[in-house]
Amino acid sequence: MNDIQEATSPAASMGGPVTCVSKVELRVSCKALLDRDTLNKSDPCVIIMVQAQGQWTELDRTEVIKSNLHPVFAKVFMVDYYFEEVQKLRFEVYDIHGTHSIGTRDDDFLGGVECTLGQVSCYVINHMLLVHAEEISGNNGYLELSFCAKKLDDKDLFSKSDPFLEIYRMNDDGTEQLVHRTEVIKNNLNPVWEPFKVSLISLCSCDEDRKLKCLVWDYDSRGKHDFIGEFYATFRDMQKISSGIKVSWDCVNPKYKQKKRNYKNSGVVILMYSFLDYIMGGCQIHFTVAIDFTASNGDPRNSCSLHYINPYQPNEYLKALIAVGEICQDYDSDKRFSALGFGARIPPNYEMCLSFWHLWMLCPYRPEIQGVVEAYQNCLPKIQLYGPTNVSPIISRIAKLAAGEGTIKDASRYHILLILTDGVVTDMADTREAIVRASYQPLSIIIVGVGNADFTDMQILDGDDGVLRSPKGEPVLRDIVQFVPFRDFKTASPAALAKCVLAEVPKQVVEYYSHRAISPMSPGRGPSPPALSPLTSIPTE
């Protein structure tokens, strides 16, 4: 997504009365940069600095573009424009050599330029740097756009393409202005790119019929990207999605079209609905929490136990449960949450329950997240912590429940499973298999590691470092797991934890329904609250 960084007036920092005339977007590109590398070309990045009270401070920086002497940066800088002030800017270009902060001894300074914001009203040009400015007027809105592609051409010999998408605005003078460059999706012919926000003036100069040139590339780390195909779009085309019309374009390679008689396209690029489109259409988010009651947590009566109930402060299980549950409950009209436990012996016979059991078996049911909190606290004195830490039966059960609802051909219900555990799962192979199966269902899985255990192996389930596969090698259809160790958020606010663990859910919801080609329901068509309680819908196993 294009991050937009705002700069304020120097006078504002001194408390002086100022009036912001308008906001300006700055876009940066370079030409014919010096090549300081021996084997490859420079890896440029541009820093923008502002002067306040005589001191230069960094406003922000562009992304690093690998092996490129003519980079066009996707980063957009937002600056407040004050007509009555001299607003000094400095642009510095570096060849980046490491992951440390830019401008260190390891990085090569390639050049720079100082100017005022008034001078950047069109282009600032020296021998290498171009800065393009556009005013953002008061009636100019921001759009959130999200694209995916299907069946792109495979440009790699031993793996699949690593596609990214570029969108250019066609200007009246025949030039092209980069609007957005997506992230690279590794080894995937059916990529789903992150949503991004863009101003209407940046996208099409507020002209609904202005052409947008869109290019799809296969990323190459040396900068020699392979061209997959292109298509042309307009903002008017994109607006058809609001009427429930599927908006897609054939991604065409002109050379292939000219040479191949039966050539149709090199893939299809699709404009996706947003998460809010599905929520406003009545999609309900059903929340299930599964809590680890294995003996490794320690005796709940001991203050060292992870399950110890401190009358003055909630334990880590409760903090994670409340932080995530309070967000999810706003998207479920009946607020009938499912609360499961695993790894314990339960009354009356205190026999080991092989998979999981329902907390409502041991205490009266109450809706909303506070009811789950009370059920957790009330069941602790009644159970015996035991083992093992098996989570695959829970994932399989919730996936089965979601699969039953997946037969409904509308976007009415999606599931989130929150698993709270103090250690690495003991049925890792079965868990990987269960997650691969679950990736085909309307389900997202959040795993929060509680305590100080070594959770290194749990990162495998997250899939951020590579595609998760079953023991037989079958990949997940889509990434549905987010793993977070709670210790990383011990001193942070509950909102920070919730934001981290739930950040990927909107994308996962959109990805599932887009894969199934299911549009959002019409507003007002939301489902009625189900007649079954969580106790009857998810039996003890």
N, C-alpha and C positions, 0 to 999 in steps of 0.2 A: 504494500500500500504506500502511496506517496504520503510521507509525513510532511506536515506543514508547520513551520516554525515561525513564530511571530516576533518581530522586533518593535520595540516601543521607542518613543521619542526620548532623546537625551534630556530634554527639558523636563519630561515627566519624572525622570529619576531624581531631579532636583526640586520637584514639587511645584514647578512653574505652571501657570495656566496655559494649556495648549488645546488646540482643536484639531482632531484628526480629520483631514479633508477626505481621505479615502484610503483603501488598502491596495497594495501593489504586490503582485506575484512576480518573483524573479526566477528565471530558468537559465541554466548555465551550460555552455558547450565550449569546446576547445578545438583548435586546428593546429596541425603541424607542431606538436609538442616535441621538446627535446627527448631523445632516446638515451637514457642513462644506463640501460641494462645491456649486458654483454650478449646473453643468449636469447632473451625475449625483448619485447617492447615494454615501455613504461606502463605502470599500473596507476593511472592518475586519480587524484581526488582533489576537490576544491573546498577550501575553507572560506566562509564569509564572515567578516568581522565588522563590528560597528564601533564608532567612537562616541564615548560618553564621558564628559568632564575631562577631556584630554587623554583618556585611557582607551586603548583598543581592547575589546573583549570579543571572544568568539560567539557568534550567533548560532551557527550550525555548520554542518559539512555535508557534502554530497556523498553518495555511495562510491565505492572504489570500483572502477571498471578495469578489468584485467586486459593487459597486453593490447593497448589501444592508444594511438597517437592523435586520434581525432574523436575524442569521446563526446557523446551527447548524454548528459546526465538527466536522470528521471526525477531527482529530488527537486521539490518546489519550496522556495522560501517566501514567507508572507511578511511584508514589512508595512507598518503604518506610515502613510505619507503626510508630511506637514509642509505646506507651501511656504510658510513664513520662516522655516528653519533650514540651515545647511546641514543635511544629514550625510555624514561621511561614511563611506563603505570601503572595505579593502577585500580583495579577492586574492587568495594565495593558492598556487597549484603545487602539489607534491606528487612525487613518485613513491608509492608506498611499498615498503619491503617487509613489513611484519604486521602482527596483530596488535601492537602497542599503540599508544596514542599518536596521532598524526603530528608531524612536525618534530619528531625526535631525531637524534643523530643518525639513526638508521635510514631515515627517509631523505630523498633528494628533493631540494627546492627547485622547481622548474621555472618559477617566475610568478609575477603578480601584478596587480594594478590597483591604484586608489582612485576613487571617484566620488561624486555625490549622487544621492538618489535622483536628484533632478537631471543629472547627466544621463541616467539610465532610462530616460523616458522612452527611448526606442532601443537602439543597440549601443553598447559600449564595445569598441573594438580596439585591441592593440594587435601585435603580431600573432597572438595565439588565443586570446580569450574573448568570448562573445557572451554578453548578458542580455537576455530579452526580458522586458518588463511589460506587464499588462495590468491595467487598473481593474479592480474588482468593485463594480458599482453596487449601490445599495439594493437594487432589485435583482442582483445576480445570485442565484441559489447554488447549493452544492448537491451533487448527485452521488449516490453510492451504486457502483456497478460491479458486477461479478460475472466472470466468464468461465466456461469449461470447454473442453474439446473432446471429440470422440474419433477414434480410428485414424489418428494422425499417421503419416508415413514414418517408417522406421529408417533413420539415417545412419544408425550405428551397426557395426558388423557383429559384435559379440554381446551387445545389450540393446536396450530400447532407447529411443530418443529422449533427450532432456529438454523439453519444450519450454519456451517463454513467448509471451505475446507483447508486441509493441503497437501503440495506437498513435497515429500522426494526424494532425489537423491540416487540411489543405487550405493554404492561404490564398487570398485574391491575387497576389503577385506571382503565384506558381510555386512558392516555397512551401516546405513542409515543417511543421513544428511538433516536436515530440510532446505528447500529452501524458502518456503513462507507459511504463515498462513493468511488466509483472515479474514476480520472482520465478526462478527456474524450478521446475518440478522434475526431479531426477527419475530416469528410467521408467517413463510412463507415457503411453500413447493415448491415454484418456485423462489428461490432467484437469484438475479443478484448481484454478488460481484464486488467491486471496481476494476478497472484496476490497475495493479502494474508493476513495472519495475524490471528486474532481469538481471544480467550479464549472458552471455552464459556459462562462466566457472562455475558459481554457479549452474546454472540449470542442466547442463549435462557434465561438464568438457570438453566442446567443442566436445563431442562425440554425434552425432545425434542419434545414436541407443542405447544410455545408457537408461536403464529403469528408469522411474519415478513412484514412488508409491504414489498414491493420495487417501486420506482418507476423507470421509465426516462424520461429527459428528453433533449431536444435543447438543447444549451448555447447560451446567448445572453450575449455579453460585457457587456450592460447589466443582467444579472440577471433578465431576463424569459424564463426558460427555457420552452420549449414541451413540454407533456406528451405523451409518446408512448403510454405504457400502464403497467399495473401487474399484479402477480400476488402471490399469497400462497403461502408455503412454510413448511415446518417442518424442523427438524434431522433428524427421523426420515426425511423424504422424501430429504434429501441423503445419508443413510447408505446408501441403496439402491445408490449407485454402486459401493460396495465389493463388491457381489455381481455386478457386471458389467451392471447394469441402467442403461440410459440415463435420465438424470434431466433433464427439461426442463419448461418451463412456457410456456403461451400468455401473451403480453404483451397485455393487453386494455385498450382504452380504453372505459370504461363508456358514454360518450356515443355513440360509434360503434355499440356493441353494441345500444343502445336504438333508434337511428335507422335503421341499415342492416340490411335483412332477411338478406342473405347474408354479413354480416360474420363472420369467424372470429377473427382476431386482428390485432394491429399488429406482429407479429413473434414470434419464439420465443427465449427465453433458456435457455441450456444450462449446466449445471454440468459443468465440464471435469475430466478426470483431471489429475493432477500429473505433472511430469517424472519423479519417483521412482517413480510407478506404472508408467511404461513401462520404466524401467531395471530395477526389481525384477522385472518381467515377462520380462526377458531381452533387451530391445532393446540391440543392439550399436552402438557409435559407431565408424565406420571413418574414420580420419584420413589425409588426403592433404596433403602440403606441396608447393608450387610455388615455386621460387627463381629470382630474376632474375639472369641472368648476362650482362646487356648491358654494353657497353663503358663506359657512364657511371659504373659502379661503380669504375672505376680498375683498374690492373694489380694483381692479387693479390700480386705480389712487392713492391709498394711499400707502405710502412707507412701511407700516406694512403688506401689503397684500402679501401672498405667490405668487401671480401672478404679483407683481409689477415689471416692466421692468426698472432695473437700468442700465443706459448707461455705467457704469463702471464695473459692475459685474453681471454675469447671476444669476437668482434666482434658487432655488432648483429644480424646475421642469426642467429648461433648463439644469442644471448640470447633472441630472440623465439621461435625454433624450440624451444628447450628449455623455456621457460616455458609455452608452450601445449601442446607435445607430451607433457610429463610429466603434465599433467592428463588429456588425452584417452586416453592409453594404458591408464588404469585402467578404461576402459569398452569395451575391445575385447579379447576373450578370446584371440585368436590373435596380437595385436600385430604383424600384418604390414602395416606402413604403406607407403603409396605415396609415393615421393619423385621429383618431376619437376623438370626444369630447362628454362628457355626463354631465348632471346636469345643463344645461343652457337654457335660452330662446334665440331663434335665429331669425334674421330678415327673411322676412320683417315684419311679424305680431307679432313677439316676443311671440309666443305661446310656451308652454312647449313641448319639444321633448321627448316623453315618454321613449325612450331607448338611442339612440345616433345619432350623425350626423357627417358628414365628413368635416374636416377642409378645404378641397379643394373647398367646396361650397362657401366659403367666400373670397377666394383669388386664384390667378393663381397657377397651379400645377408646381412644380419644383422637379426634382429627387434628390436623395441623402439626407443625414440627414440634410444638411443646408437648403434644401427646406422645411422640416418639421419645423425647427426652425423658419423660416420666416413666415410660415403659422400660427404657434402658436402666434407669436408676432403681426401679422396683424389682427387676428380675435378678440383679446382681446377688442379693442375699439368698436367692432360691436355687441357684445353679452351682455346679462344680466345674471350674475351669479345667480343661483337659487338652485335647488335640485330635488330629493334626490340623495344619493350616491348609485345608483343601477348599479352593474357591471355584473350581470348574463346575461342580453341581449347581451352584447358585447362578453362575453365568449362563449355563445351559437352560436352567429353568426360566429365567427372565427372558432369555432369547426365544424360548418356546412360546411364552406368553405373548411376546411382541410379534412373533411369527403369525400367531392366530389373528392378531389385529392387522398384520401386514396384508392379509387377504382382502381387507377392505380397500377399495380402490380410491380412497381419498386421503388427504393429509389431516386426519383428525386426531391422531394420537402418536406420541413419541415417548420413549422410555429413557430415563437416566438411572443407572445403577451406581451407587456410591459404596465402595468397599473400603472399610477401615480395618487395617491389620497392622500388627507389630513386627512382622517378620516376612521373610521370603516364603512364598507359597511352596508347599511340599509336593504338589501335583502339577509341576510346571508344564510337563508335556501335555497333560490333559487340558490344562488351562489355555495353552496356545491353540490347541485344537478347538476348544470351545469359543475362543475369541474369533478365530477364522470363520466358524459357522455363524457367529453372532453378527459379523460384519455385513451380512446380507439382510439384517433385520433393522427396524427402526429403533435403534438402541445405541447409547453412548455409555462408556464405562469410565468411571473416575476411581482411581485407587490412591488413597492417602496412607502413606507409611507413618505409623505412630511410634515414637520411641527412638532409640539410638542404634538400632540394628543396621547391619550392612545391607543396603537395598540395591547394590550394584546390579544384581541379576534382574531386578524388577524393571530396570530401564529397557530391557529387551521387549517387554510387553508394550511399552509406550510406542515403539516404532519410530521415534524421532531420528534415530541413528541409522535407520534402514527399514525395509519392509518386513513386518512380522510375518512369519511363516509357521505353518503347522509342522509337526514332526515329520510329515511326509513331503514337506516342501511346498505345500499349497499356500500362496500368499493371501493376505486379507483383501477383501474387495475394496475396503476403504479403512482409513485409520480411525478407530473408534475409542482408543484407550488413551487416557492422560494419567500419568503417575507423578505424584508430588510427595516428597518427604516433608512431614509436618515441621521438622526441626528447622527447615529453611524459613519458616514463618513464625517462629516462636515469639519474636519481638515485634512482629508486624501486626497490623490491625486485622480483624476478621474479614474485612472487605478485601484486603490484599490477597488472602488465601482464596476466597471465593472467586475473585477476578482471575486468578491464575488457573484454577482447576476448571472453571467454566468457560474459559476464553475460547476453546475450540468447539464447544457445543453448537453454536449457531452455524458454523461452517459444516459440521457433521450432519445437522438436520437438513440443510439445503442440499448437501451432497447426496444424502439418501433419496430424498424425493426427486431430485434431478435425475439420478440414475434410473429411478422407476418411471420417469416422465410423468410425475404427478404434480399438477398445478395446485396452488393454494385454493382452499375453499372460498366461496363468496362470503364476505362479512355477514355475520348473523346466522350462519349455518353451523355454528359450533355444536358439538355433540352434547347430548343430555348426560347428566351425571349417571354413572353406572349403578345398577341395582345391587351388585355384589360388593361385599366388604372385602378388604384385603385378606382377611382370614380365610374366606371361602375361595378367593381367586388364586391364592398361592398356598396350597396345603403343605404341611410338614412332611418331610421325606426322610 
